[in-house]
Amino acid sequence: PVNAYGKAKKICEDLVKDIANDWVIIRPTAVYGIGDNKSRVINKWIDAAKNNEKIMVDDPLAKLDFTYVDDLVQAIVNAAITPANKITCNVSYGQAVSLYDAAKLIVELTRSESEIVCGRDLPDDMPRRGAMNNRNAVQYLGYTPKYDFNSGLEKLLW
C-alpha cells in the first residue's frame, strides 16, 4: 500500500483472515456504472462532457482497469454461492485504459465539445495499477466480466 487508504484496506483484509474461518476477499478496481457516486471521476467527466465543460485529467498516461458495476455484482453473488474459501480475488475487466483515452471516449460518446485538459502526473500516493490479474475470480468464482470500458460506458450513457 502506498497511502493510508491502501494501508487501511490491507489491515481490514488481514483482520478478516485472522478472525473468519471461511472467507473470500473481493478487490474491485475503478468501479463505475448506474447508481455510482456523482463525485467519482467517470461521473464528473460525463457531467462535464454533457455540459461542454473542460475535462481535467491529472495524469493522462495513468491506466486503470475499469470495472462496470454489473460485473462487480456478478462476482459478489458468485462469491456468496460458490464453495470457494480462503482466496483473494481481483475483480476487474482485465484490461487497462489510460485516463486520457477514458476521457476521450466519454467526449466521443456524449458528442461533446469539451476540451480535455491534461495535468502532468498523479500525486505520489495515488495507485498506478494498470491491468489487474483477475484469474482467481475467473477460476474460483466463475467470474466472467461482460463489459469492457467502451460497452460499460455505452450502457451507462444510454
C-alpha positions as CSV (number, residue, x, y, z in Angstrom):
1,P,0.0,0.0,0.0
2,V,1.2,3.5,-0.9
3,N,-1.2,5.6,1.2
4,A,-3.3,5.5,4.3
5,Y,-6.4,4.3,2.4
6,G,-4.4,1.3,1.0
7,K,-2.9,0.5,4.4
8,A,-6.4,0.5,6.0
9,K,-7.7,-1.9,3.3
10,K,-4.7,-4.2,4.0
11,I,-5.4,-4.1,7.7
12,C,-9.0,-5.0,7.1
13,E,-8.1,-7.9,4.9
14,D,-5.7,-9.2,7.5
15,L,-8.3,-8.9,10.2
16,V,-10.8,-10.9,8.1
17,K,-8.2,-13.6,7.5
18,D,-7.4,-13.7,11.3
19,I,-11.0,-14.0,12.6
20,A,-13.0,-15.8,10.0
21,N,-12.9,-19.5,9.2
22,D,-14.4,-19.0,5.7
23,W,-13.7,-16.0,3.6
24,V,-13.4,-14.7,0.1
25,I,-11.9,-11.3,-0.3
26,I,-13.0,-9.3,-3.3
27,R,-10.9,-6.4,-4.6
28,P,-12.8,-4.4,-7.1
29,T,-11.0,-1.7,-9.0
30,A,-12.1,1.5,-10.6
31,V,-15.8,0.6,-10.4
32,Y,-18.3,2.8,-12.4
33,G,-21.9,2.5,-13.5
34,I,-25.5,3.2,-12.8
35,G,-26.1,4.4,-9.3
36,D,-22.4,5.4,-8.7
37,N,-21.5,8.4,-6.6
38,K,-21.6,11.6,-8.7
39,S,-18.3,12.8,-7.2
40,R,-16.3,9.9,-8.7
41,V,-14.2,10.6,-11.8
42,I,-16.2,8.9,-14.5
43,N,-19.4,10.7,-13.4
44,K,-17.6,14.0,-13.1
45,W,-16.3,13.6,-16.7
46,I,-19.7,12.6,-18.0
47,D,-21.3,15.6,-16.4
48,A,-18.6,17.9,-17.7
49,A,-18.9,16.4,-21.2
50,K,-22.7,16.8,-21.3
51,N,-22.3,20.5,-20.4
52,N,-19.4,21.0,-22.8
53,E,-17.1,21.9,-19.9
54,K,-13.4,21.2,-19.6
55,I,-12.5,17.7,-18.5
56,M,-9.5,17.8,-16.2
57,V,-7.2,14.7,-16.4
58,D,-4.5,14.7,-13.8
59,D,-2.3,12.1,-15.4
60,P,-3.3,11.2,-18.9
61,L,-0.9,8.3,-19.1
62,A,-2.1,6.6,-15.9
63,K,-4.0,3.4,-16.6
64,L,-6.9,1.9,-14.7
65,D,-8.7,-1.4,-15.1
66,F,-12.3,-0.1,-15.0
67,T,-15.0,-2.4,-13.7
68,Y,-18.6,-2.0,-14.6
69,V,-20.9,-2.3,-11.6
70,D,-22.9,-5.2,-13.1
71,D,-19.7,-7.2,-13.4
72,L,-18.8,-6.5,-9.7
73,V,-22.3,-7.6,-8.7
74,Q,-21.8,-10.9,-10.6
75,A,-18.5,-11.5,-8.7
76,I,-20.1,-10.8,-5.3
77,V,-23.1,-13.1,-6.0
78,N,-20.8,-15.8,-7.2
79,A,-18.6,-15.5,-4.1
80,A,-21.7,-15.9,-1.9
81,I,-22.9,-19.1,-3.7
82,T,-19.7,-20.9,-4.6
83,P,-17.7,-23.2,-2.2
84,A,-14.5,-21.1,-2.7
85,N,-12.7,-20.4,0.5
86,K,-9.7,-18.5,1.7
87,I,-9.0,-16.8,-1.6
88,T,-8.4,-13.2,-2.6
89,C,-9.8,-12.1,-6.0
90,N,-9.2,-9.0,-8.0
91,V,-12.4,-8.1,-9.8
92,S,-12.0,-6.1,-13.0
93,Y,-12.4,-6.4,-16.7
94,G,-8.7,-7.3,-17.0
95,Q,-7.7,-4.6,-19.5
96,A,-6.3,-1.2,-18.5
97,V,-7.4,2.0,-20.2
98,S,-5.4,5.3,-19.9
99,L,-7.2,8.1,-18.3
100,Y,-6.8,10.2,-21.4
101,D,-8.4,7.5,-23.5
102,A,-11.2,7.2,-21.0
103,A,-11.9,11.0,-21.1
104,K,-11.7,11.0,-24.9
105,L,-14.2,8.1,-25.2
106,I,-16.6,10.0,-22.9
107,V,-16.3,13.1,-25.1
108,E,-17.0,11.0,-28.2
109,L,-19.9,9.0,-26.8
110,T,-21.6,12.2,-25.5
111,R,-20.9,14.1,-28.7
112,S,-19.4,16.8,-26.5
113,E,-17.3,19.7,-27.5
114,S,-15.4,19.5,-24.2
115,E,-11.7,20.2,-24.1
116,I,-9.6,17.6,-22.3
117,V,-7.0,19.4,-20.1
118,C,-4.2,17.2,-19.1
119,G,-2.0,17.5,-16.0
120,R,1.4,16.1,-15.7
121,D,1.3,13.4,-13.1
122,L,-0.7,11.8,-10.3
123,P,0.2,12.6,-6.7
124,D,2.8,10.2,-5.3
125,D,0.3,8.4,-3.0
126,M,-2.1,7.6,-5.8
127,P,-2.0,4.0,-7.2
128,R,-0.7,3.3,-10.7
129,R,-2.4,-0.1,-11.3
130,G,-2.7,-0.9,-14.9
131,A,-4.5,-4.2,-15.8
132,M,-5.4,-6.4,-12.8
133,N,-4.9,-10.1,-12.6
134,N,-8.4,-11.4,-12.2
135,R,-7.6,-15.1,-12.7
136,N,-8.6,-16.1,-9.2
137,A,-12.1,-14.6,-9.7
138,V,-12.4,-16.4,-13.0
139,Q,-11.1,-19.7,-11.8
140,Y,-12.7,-19.9,-8.3
141,L,-15.8,-17.8,-8.6
142,G,-16.7,-18.4,-12.2
143,Y,-16.4,-14.7,-12.9
144,T,-16.9,-13.7,-16.5
145,P,-16.7,-9.9,-17.0
146,K,-19.1,-8.8,-19.7
147,Y,-18.4,-5.1,-20.0
148,D,-15.2,-3.6,-21.4
149,F,-14.8,0.1,-20.7
150,N,-16.5,1.1,-24.0
151,S,-19.6,-1.1,-23.6
152,G,-19.9,-0.2,-20.0
153,L,-19.9,3.5,-20.8
154,E,-22.5,2.9,-23.5
155,K,-24.7,1.2,-21.1
156,L,-24.3,3.9,-18.5
157,L,-25.0,6.7,-21.0
158,W,-28.0,5.1,-22.8
